Amino acid sequence: MSSPSTEVSPGWWAFVAFFVLAIALWLLMRNMFTRLRRMNLAEKQRQQEAERVRQELAERARGMDVPRGTEDSAGLGDGPEEGERRGDEV
């Protein structure tokens, strides 16, 4: 009489391997999307901070009440008018 076999068939090992790989892929994708979301949020925060700084500087400039491009601004104007060149440019 033959006893029942305790060996596992190759088909069963293929199923287990496929299942393990599917779980690993799912975990890697989840990690990737989490990192992408964090990167996008960090980029948005940097952009918001830069916009806040620009607005703050614009408010300070308005508070100084110095018109742009005048000689009183000690050379801090808009630069040369269109068509004109600065003398130090080559």
C-alpha positions as a printed Julia matrix, in Angstrom:
90×3 Matrix{Float64}:
  0.0     0.0     0.0
  1.15    3.43   -0.82
  1.05    6.2     1.72
 -0.23    9.69    0.86
  2.48   11.95   -0.53
  3.7    14.8     1.66
  5.32   16.65   -1.23
  3.7    19.84   -2.52
  3.05   20.06   -6.22
  4.91   22.6    -8.39
  1.57   24.23   -9.23
  1.01   25.05   -5.58
  4.51   26.62   -5.3
  3.83   28.7    -8.41
  0.59   29.96   -6.86
  2.35   30.86   -3.6
  5.19   32.61   -5.47
  2.7    34.61   -7.56
  0.77   35.61   -4.43
  3.94   36.71   -2.62
  5.11   38.75   -5.63
  1.67   40.38   -5.93
  1.78   41.44   -2.27
  5.34   42.78   -2.67
  4.33   44.77   -5.74
  1.3    46.19   -3.93
  3.46   47.3    -0.99
  6.05   48.91   -3.29
  3.36   50.78   -5.25
  1.74   52.01   -2.04
  5.1    53.28   -0.79
  5.82   55.0    -4.13
  2.47   56.8    -4.18
  2.92   57.9    -0.57
  6.32   59.4    -1.41
  4.94   61.13   -4.51
  2.1    62.62   -2.48
  4.57   63.92    0.11
  6.77   65.41   -2.61
  3.78   67.16   -4.2
  2.68   68.55   -0.84
  6.21   69.78   -0.09
  6.4    71.47   -3.52
  3.05   73.18   -2.95
  4.22   74.4     0.46
  7.43   75.8    -1.08
  5.41   77.6    -3.74
  3.0    79.01   -1.15
  5.91   80.17    1.01
  7.57   81.86   -1.97
  4.28   83.59   -2.87
  3.82   84.72    0.74
  7.36   86.19    0.77
  6.69   87.97   -2.56
  3.48   89.46   -1.2
  5.19   90.51    2.01
  8.0    92.23    0.08
  5.46   93.96   -2.16
  3.6    95.25    0.89
  6.85   96.52    2.4
  7.72   98.26   -0.88
  4.29   99.92   -0.92
  4.84  100.96    2.69
  8.1   102.69    1.78
  6.19  104.86   -0.69
  9.11  105.03   -3.13
  8.06  105.05   -6.78
  9.91  102.5    -8.88
 12.42  103.7   -11.42
 13.15  107.12   -9.88
 16.62  108.49   -9.19
 15.8   108.72   -5.46
 15.8   104.95   -5.21
 19.65  104.85   -5.43
 19.78  102.7    -8.54
 17.12  100.25   -7.4
 14.73  101.1   -10.23
 13.39   98.89  -12.99
 16.65   98.95  -14.92
 17.24  100.39  -18.39
 14.26  101.28  -20.48
 13.49   99.11  -23.45
 15.92   99.8   -26.28
 18.54  101.25  -23.96
 21.6    99.38  -22.75
 23.52   99.67  -19.58
 27.11  100.83  -20.0
 28.61   97.89  -18.12
 27.0    95.24  -20.32
 29.08   93.73  -23.09
